[in-house]
Amino acid sequence: MSEFDPQNPETRSWLFLRLKHSLQGLAVDAESQLTIHPPTTVQADELALDFDSWFRTCVSNYESELSATQVATLRALDEALDRMSGETNSDLWTPEALRTSTEWEDVRRRAGEALKTFSWPLAVPPPCPDVVVPGA
């Protein structure tokens, strides 16, 4: 994809696929979440960054195509992640926090709700084709 054209059906399809995968990554169990990005990254942060990117892109280009419920669940998830941000919450961005924190349980629940509004399945997403894996 060298040129971004939100009116192109292939672009739209690709963007919503990325949104779906980012939601799936946030909704699956912690052990599955830890397989999505390489352990050399801050995996929890990568999950949130993926969602942030695709959520903002899809809503800014296609909000008129989304239901009010879809937009509301996406925004609620975004707000939950925002509340977890900042230096004072750095302890929430570890593998252990993914496994044990109530904040990540809430994120998983909200991401699952968002998946349902799109009728998308809860599943471990495939690795993102845009991810650079060291040594690959």
VMD Tcl script that draws the C-alpha trace (Angstrom):
set ca {
  {0.00 0.00 0.00}
  {1.98 2.94 -1.19}
  {-0.84 5.48 -1.42}
  {-3.51 5.89 1.24}
  {-6.91 6.25 -0.37}
  {-9.70 5.72 2.18}
  {-12.25 5.61 -0.65}
  {-10.57 2.55 -2.16}
  {-12.54 -0.56 -1.07}
  {-9.31 -2.54 -0.68}
  {-7.91 0.11 1.64}
  {-11.11 0.14 3.69}
  {-11.11 -3.64 3.93}
  {-7.44 -3.73 4.98}
  {-7.96 -1.03 7.64}
  {-10.93 -2.82 9.17}
  {-8.99 -6.09 9.14}
  {-6.21 -4.36 11.11}
  {-8.81 -2.96 13.54}
  {-10.29 -6.42 13.96}
  {-6.88 -7.94 14.66}
  {-6.02 -5.20 17.15}
  {-9.29 -5.82 19.01}
  {-8.69 -9.55 19.00}
  {-5.23 -8.96 20.41}
  {-6.69 -6.95 23.27}
  {-9.53 -9.40 23.92}
  {-7.71 -12.74 24.11}
  {-6.28 -14.16 27.32}
  {-2.97 -12.85 28.66}
  {-0.88 -15.84 27.62}
  {-2.14 -15.47 24.05}
  {-1.52 -11.72 24.17}
  {2.11 -12.43 25.01}
  {2.53 -14.36 21.74}
  {1.37 -11.56 19.43}
  {4.47 -9.36 19.62}
  {8.08 -10.44 20.12}
  {9.26 -10.63 23.75}
  {11.93 -8.06 22.86}
  {9.15 -5.42 22.74}
  {6.95 -3.97 25.46}
  {4.16 -6.32 24.45}
  {1.33 -4.66 26.36}
  {2.29 -1.29 24.88}
  {2.38 -2.75 21.37}
  {-1.14 -4.14 21.82}
  {-2.40 -0.72 22.87}
  {-0.51 1.09 20.10}
  {-1.94 -1.26 17.47}
  {-5.46 -0.52 18.64}
  {-4.82 3.22 18.91}
  {-3.57 3.40 15.35}
  {-6.35 1.39 13.71}
  {-9.14 2.78 15.91}
  {-8.20 6.37 15.08}
  {-7.75 5.66 11.38}
  {-11.04 3.79 10.99}
  {-13.11 6.25 13.01}
  {-11.61 9.31 11.34}
  {-12.29 7.90 7.86}
  {-15.41 5.77 8.30}
  {-17.31 6.95 11.39}
  {-20.43 7.57 9.30}
  {-20.44 3.86 8.37}
  {-20.23 2.70 11.99}
  {-23.13 2.26 14.36}
  {-23.35 4.42 17.45}
  {-22.77 1.29 19.54}
  {-19.61 0.41 17.61}
  {-18.19 3.89 18.05}
  {-19.15 3.97 21.73}
  {-17.49 0.63 22.51}
  {-14.34 1.61 20.62}
  {-14.17 4.95 22.44}
  {-14.78 3.29 25.82}
  {-11.90 0.92 25.16}
  {-9.68 3.80 24.08}
  {-10.55 5.70 27.27}
  {-9.78 2.65 29.43}
  {-6.35 2.41 27.83}
  {-5.82 6.15 28.26}
  {-6.53 5.84 32.00}
  {-3.76 3.25 32.19}
  {-1.21 5.53 30.51}
  {1.41 7.71 32.07}
  {4.54 7.26 34.11}
  {2.62 6.61 37.33}
  {1.05 3.53 35.67}
  {4.22 2.01 34.23}
  {3.64 -1.11 36.33}
  {0.56 -1.87 34.17}
  {2.62 -2.43 31.03}
  {4.50 -5.58 32.05}
  {3.81 -9.21 31.17}
  {2.88 -9.84 34.80}
  {0.34 -6.99 34.72}
  {-1.18 -8.44 31.55}
  {-1.67 -11.67 33.48}
  {-2.92 -10.33 36.80}
  {-4.19 -6.73 36.74}
  {-7.85 -5.85 36.92}
  {-7.16 -3.06 34.42}
  {-6.15 -5.57 31.74}
  {-9.15 -7.74 32.59}
  {-11.30 -4.67 31.94}
  {-9.51 -4.03 28.63}
  {-10.10 -7.64 27.57}
  {-13.79 -7.35 28.46}
  {-14.19 -4.05 26.58}
  {-12.32 -5.37 23.54}
  {-14.57 -8.45 23.53}
  {-17.64 -6.19 23.61}
  {-16.27 -4.21 20.67}
  {-15.65 -7.41 18.70}
  {-19.28 -8.41 19.26}
  {-20.57 -5.11 17.87}
  {-18.82 -5.92 14.58}
  {-19.78 -9.63 14.72}
  {-16.07 -10.49 14.71}
  {-14.86 -13.64 16.46}
  {-12.70 -13.80 19.56}
  {-9.50 -15.38 18.25}
  {-5.75 -14.95 18.49}
  {-4.88 -12.65 15.59}
  {-2.13 -13.53 13.14}
  {1.16 -11.65 13.45}
  {0.93 -8.24 11.87}
  {2.67 -8.19 8.48}
  {4.08 -4.78 9.38}
  {5.97 -6.00 12.44}
  {9.73 -6.11 12.09}
  {11.09 -9.17 13.87}
  {14.75 -8.86 14.87}
  {16.94 -11.32 13.00}
  {14.28 -12.05 10.38}
}
mol new
graphics top color blue
foreach p $ca { graphics top sphere $p radius 0.5 }
foreach p [lrange $ca 0 end-1] q [lrange $ca 1 end] { graphics top cylinder $p $q radius 0.2 }
display resetview
